[in-house]
Structures are given as structure tokens and as C-alpha cells.
């Protein structure tokens, strides 16, 4: 692997909103591999362009700054695209673990007042799209279901179609105050009561992710093994935001498997 010799300091990123960290990295190393997943390789330039296109389409369907949007996906490149698209328009991500079922899903959708949800369809591991569809009629504020993979054209929007359409649209970039505006809601497990949505600002996301950089002295030349659920604070900070912030690469596994992990390593 070609050594990049790129160093990102905290001063370089402390003033940035989360979506701006991807744009910055894409401008520095456009051809560097950001994500590898199975046989797919995605460069920083491509990830930035895809997330911008999706952001423009989301704006057109009515998702604006301050709206809550749920991400209910396993680890996959589309999770990165959806996350950074939402960050670019100032929408607030409500994380839902892909392993959650009806009870947890209903609670987070209602508690966050999510206006849209990203969900995988026709996965051999789960039937989360069906769970969303079963609940949808009882959640009036849930206006849009956006699927990764093939979906029911009458019931959902396809992420891939939104990205394609968004390439022809203009993204109206909102003003984001990183110290005050929320980036995400991370829900506690609810072991001693109902889960609580921790309100995390853009500043907290960037500062938290950079703490991982400090802790392991990470650089753009590093390759991260993506095995943690990114709906959790640990996986989000260390695997979703940290590598993108410093122009590193991530090799993703949809779910942890020892044999597959060793093969990737």
C-alpha cells in the first residue's frame, strides 16, 4: 500500500461539522480507498460524491436540518453514505441496532420522532424491512422508508435511486453550529428502565472520534477492521468517524466472523 504521509491534527478538524470531515479528506486524498466491502472498493472521492448526491435527494423529499432520521442498517458501505449525507444537511441520526426487533424499533422510532428510516431489505440475516412495514401504519410521523437493496416500489424509496437522482440536484448546505447543533441520538440499552437518547453534538462527535486517534496514534496509512456495530458509540467513533477524519481505510465485515476476520487481516 502506498504511504500517504498525511497527518491530521486535532486543530485541523476541531472546528468542523461531521459532514465536513469527509469533504476535507476527499479533497486531500480523493483516490485513497475509504471503504472495502467484499469485492467493492470505494474511494474518498466516490464516498463524498455519493453522500452529497443522497443529501440533495433527501432535501428534495423534505428532510431538513433538525429532522430526525433513523439508521437501521448492518455494517455496509451504504451506512457510511447515509450517515454522511444526513450530516451534510444537518439532520439528526437516530441509531437503531440492526439486531433490534419490534419492541426496540417501535420505541426508538416513536421517541426520536423519526421522519425517515434507512433499512436493509431482503437480507439473509434479517427481515428488518418487514418489521418496519408492520409498524409504519402506527407511526404517523414516519414519512419515508429508504431501503438498501431491492425493495417494494410502492412502499419504499431505494437508496441507490436517490443517489442517482441526486447527482443532478443542487445541495443547499445549511449552516451548522458544531458546538450546539446535534449530530445524532445514541440510545442507551435501557437495562434499568426505558432507553434514553443521548444527544450528541457535531463537536462531541469530532472530539470523541479524535480521542481514538490520540489513543492509538492512528494515521492515514492505517487500515481499520470494521467489526463493531456502528450504531453503538464505540463503533461509531472508532470505525465510522475516526478513519474518515484521518483519511484512513476501513475493511468492513457485515457481522463478526473469526475466520473472515483473519482472512481480512
C-alpha positions as CSV (number, residue, x, y, z in Angstrom):
1,X,0.0,0.0,0.0
2,X,1.3,3.4,-0.9
3,X,2.3,5.5,2.1
4,X,0.4,8.8,2.2
5,X,2.4,10.7,4.7
6,X,-0.7,12.6,5.7
7,X,-1.1,13.7,9.3
8,X,-4.4,15.1,10.7
9,X,-4.1,17.1,13.9
10,X,-7.0,18.0,16.2
11,X,-6.6,21.6,15.2
12,X,-7.3,20.6,11.6
13,X,-10.7,19.3,12.5
14,X,-11.9,20.7,15.8
15,X,-14.0,23.5,14.0
16,X,-15.6,21.1,11.5
17,X,-19.1,19.7,11.5
18,X,-19.1,15.9,10.9
19,X,-20.1,16.1,7.3
20,X,-17.2,18.5,6.6
21,X,-14.6,15.9,7.8
22,X,-15.5,13.7,4.8
23,X,-15.3,16.6,2.4
24,X,-11.9,17.6,3.8
25,X,-10.5,14.1,3.4
26,X,-11.9,13.7,-0.1
27,X,-10.1,17.0,-1.1
28,X,-6.8,15.7,0.4
29,X,-6.8,12.1,-0.8
30,X,-9.5,11.7,-3.5
31,X,-8.2,8.4,-4.8
32,X,-7.4,6.8,-1.4
33,X,-9.7,3.7,-0.6
34,X,-12.1,4.8,2.1
35,X,-14.1,1.5,2.4
36,X,-13.6,-2.0,1.2
37,X,-16.5,-4.4,1.5
38,X,-16.4,-7.9,-0.1
39,X,-15.2,-7.1,-3.6
40,X,-16.2,-3.4,-3.6
41,X,-13.7,-0.6,-3.2
42,X,-14.9,2.9,-2.6
43,X,-12.6,5.9,-2.8
44,X,-12.9,9.1,-0.7
45,X,-13.9,11.0,-3.8
46,X,-16.7,8.5,-4.6
47,X,-18.0,8.3,-1.0
48,X,-18.1,12.1,-0.8
49,X,-19.9,12.4,-4.1
50,X,-22.4,9.7,-3.2
51,X,-23.2,11.2,0.1
52,X,-23.6,14.6,-1.4
53,X,-26.0,13.3,-4.1
54,X,-28.0,11.4,-1.5
55,X,-28.1,14.6,0.7
56,X,-29.5,16.6,-2.2
57,X,-32.3,14.0,-2.8
58,X,-33.1,13.9,0.9
59,X,-33.6,17.6,0.9
60,X,-35.9,17.3,-2.1
61,X,-38.2,14.8,-0.3
62,X,-38.4,17.1,2.7
63,X,-35.6,16.1,5.1
64,X,-34.1,19.3,6.5
65,X,-31.8,20.4,9.3
66,X,-33.0,19.2,12.7
67,X,-35.2,16.4,11.4
68,X,-34.5,13.0,13.0
69,X,-33.8,10.1,10.7
70,X,-33.2,6.6,11.8
71,X,-30.4,4.4,10.5
72,X,-31.4,0.7,11.0
73,X,-28.6,-1.0,9.0
74,X,-25.8,-3.5,9.5
75,X,-22.3,-2.6,8.6
76,X,-22.1,-1.8,4.9
77,X,-20.9,1.0,2.6
78,X,-24.4,2.4,2.3
79,X,-24.4,3.1,6.1
80,X,-21.5,5.4,5.5
81,X,-23.3,7.1,2.6
82,X,-26.5,7.6,4.6
83,X,-24.7,8.8,7.7
84,X,-22.6,11.4,5.9
85,X,-25.5,12.5,3.7
86,X,-27.6,13.2,6.9
87,X,-24.6,15.0,8.5
88,X,-24.3,17.3,5.4
89,X,-27.9,18.5,5.7
90,X,-27.9,18.9,9.5
91,X,-30.3,16.0,10.0
92,X,-30.0,14.1,13.3
93,X,-29.3,10.4,13.1
94,X,-31.3,8.2,15.4
95,X,-29.3,5.0,15.7
96,X,-31.1,1.6,15.8
97,X,-29.1,-1.6,16.2
98,X,-29.7,-3.8,13.2
99,X,-30.3,-6.7,15.7
100,X,-33.2,-4.9,17.4
101,X,-36.7,-6.3,16.8
102,X,-40.2,-4.9,17.1
103,X,-40.2,-3.6,20.7
104,X,-36.9,-1.7,20.5
105,X,-37.6,-0.5,16.9
106,X,-41.0,0.9,17.8
107,X,-39.7,2.7,20.9
108,X,-36.8,4.5,19.2
109,X,-38.9,5.5,16.2
110,X,-41.5,7.0,18.5
111,X,-39.1,8.5,21.0
112,X,-36.9,10.1,18.3
113,X,-39.9,11.2,16.2
114,X,-38.0,9.9,13.2
115,X,-39.2,11.3,9.9
116,X,-37.5,8.7,7.8
117,X,-35.6,5.4,8.2
118,X,-32.8,3.6,6.3
119,X,-33.3,-0.2,6.4
120,X,-31.8,-3.2,4.6
121,X,-34.2,-5.2,2.5
122,X,-34.1,-9.0,1.7
123,X,-31.2,-9.8,3.8
124,X,-30.4,-13.5,4.6
125,X,-29.6,-12.4,8.2
126,X,-32.8,-10.5,9.0
127,X,-36.2,-9.3,7.8
128,X,-35.9,-5.7,9.2
129,X,-37.8,-4.2,6.2
130,X,-40.8,-6.3,7.1
131,X,-40.6,-5.2,10.7
132,X,-40.6,-1.5,9.6
133,X,-43.5,-2.0,7.3
134,X,-45.6,-3.7,10.0
135,X,-45.0,-0.7,12.3
136,X,-45.3,2.0,9.8
137,X,-49.0,2.5,9.9
138,X,-48.9,3.2,13.6
139,X,-46.1,5.8,13.4
140,X,-47.7,8.8,11.5
141,X,-44.5,10.9,11.6
142,X,-42.5,8.3,9.7
143,X,-42.9,9.7,6.2
144,X,-40.2,7.8,4.3
145,X,-38.7,4.3,4.3
146,X,-35.5,4.1,2.4
147,X,-34.1,0.7,1.6
148,X,-30.7,-0.7,0.8
149,X,-31.1,-3.4,-1.8
150,X,-34.3,-4.3,-3.7
151,X,-37.5,-3.0,-2.2
152,X,-41.2,-2.7,-2.7
153,X,-41.5,0.2,-5.1
154,X,-44.9,1.0,-3.7
155,X,-43.8,1.2,-0.1
156,X,-40.2,2.4,-0.1
157,X,-37.6,4.6,-1.7
158,X,-34.3,2.9,-2.9
159,X,-31.1,4.5,-1.6
160,X,-29.4,3.7,-4.9
161,X,-32.1,5.6,-6.9
162,X,-31.9,8.6,-4.6
163,X,-28.1,8.7,-5.1
164,X,-28.5,8.5,-8.9
165,X,-31.2,11.2,-8.9
166,X,-29.3,13.4,-6.5
167,X,-26.3,13.7,-8.9
168,X,-28.4,16.1,-11.0
169,X,-29.6,18.2,-8.0
170,X,-28.2,21.1,-6.0
171,X,-27.3,20.6,-2.4
172,X,-28.3,23.6,-0.2
173,X,-25.6,23.4,2.5
174,X,-27.1,24.5,5.9
175,X,-25.2,26.5,8.5
176,X,-24.2,24.1,11.3
177,X,-23.0,25.3,14.7
178,X,-20.9,22.4,15.7
179,X,-21.0,23.3,19.4
180,X,-24.8,23.5,19.5
181,X,-26.4,21.5,16.7
182,X,-27.0,17.8,17.2
183,X,-25.4,15.2,15.0
184,X,-27.0,12.1,16.5
185,X,-29.0,10.4,19.2
186,X,-27.4,7.3,20.7
187,X,-29.8,5.2,22.7
188,X,-28.8,3.5,25.9
189,X,-29.6,-0.2,26.4
190,X,-32.4,0.5,28.9
191,X,-31.2,-2.1,31.4
192,X,-32.6,-0.1,34.3
193,X,-35.6,1.5,32.6
194,X,-36.6,2.7,29.2
195,X,-33.7,3.6,26.8
196,X,-32.6,7.2,26.8
197,X,-31.5,9.0,23.6
198,X,-28.2,10.7,24.4
199,X,-28.0,14.0,22.4
200,X,-24.6,14.3,20.7
201,X,-23.4,17.5,19.0
202,X,-21.2,17.7,16.0
203,X,-18.4,18.9,18.2
204,X,-18.7,15.9,20.6
205,X,-18.6,13.5,17.6
206,X,-15.5,15.0,16.2
207,X,-13.8,15.3,19.6
208,X,-14.8,11.8,20.6
209,X,-13.5,10.3,17.3
210,X,-10.2,12.2,17.6
211,X,-9.7,10.7,21.1
212,X,-9.4,7.3,19.4
213,X,-6.8,8.9,17.0
214,X,-4.8,10.1,20.0
215,X,-5.2,6.8,21.9
216,X,-3.8,4.5,19.1
217,X,-1.7,7.1,17.2
218,X,-3.7,6.4,14.1
219,X,-2.6,7.8,10.7
220,X,-3.8,7.9,7.1
221,X,-1.7,4.8,6.4
222,X,-3.7,2.6,8.8
223,X,-6.3,0.1,7.8
224,X,-9.1,-0.5,10.2
225,X,-11.0,-3.8,10.6
226,X,-14.7,-2.8,10.7
227,X,-16.3,-5.4,13.0
228,X,-18.0,-3.2,15.6
229,X,-21.7,-2.2,15.3
230,X,-21.6,1.4,14.2
231,X,-25.0,2.1,15.9
232,X,-23.1,1.9,19.2
233,X,-20.9,4.8,20.4
234,X,-17.7,2.7,20.3
235,X,-18.2,1.5,16.7
236,X,-19.5,4.9,15.6
237,X,-16.5,6.8,17.0
238,X,-13.8,4.3,16.2
239,X,-14.9,2.8,12.9
240,X,-17.3,5.2,11.2
241,X,-15.9,8.7,12.0
242,X,-12.3,8.2,13.1
243,X,-10.9,6.6,9.8
244,X,-12.7,9.1,7.6
245,X,-11.5,12.0,9.6
246,X,-7.8,11.0,9.1
247,X,-8.0,9.6,5.6
248,X,-7.5,6.0,6.7
249,X,-9.2,2.9,5.2
250,X,-11.8,0.5,6.6
251,X,-12.2,-3.1,5.7
252,X,-15.8,-4.0,6.6
253,X,-17.5,-7.1,7.8
254,X,-21.3,-7.1,7.9
255,X,-21.1,-9.2,11.1
256,X,-18.2,-10.6,13.1
257,X,-16.9,-14.0,12.0
258,X,-13.5,-15.2,13.3
259,X,-12.5,-16.9,10.0
260,X,-13.5,-14.0,7.8
261,X,-11.8,-11.5,10.2
262,X,-8.5,-13.4,10.0
263,X,-8.7,-13.6,6.2
264,X,-9.2,-9.8,6.0
265,X,-6.3,-9.2,8.5
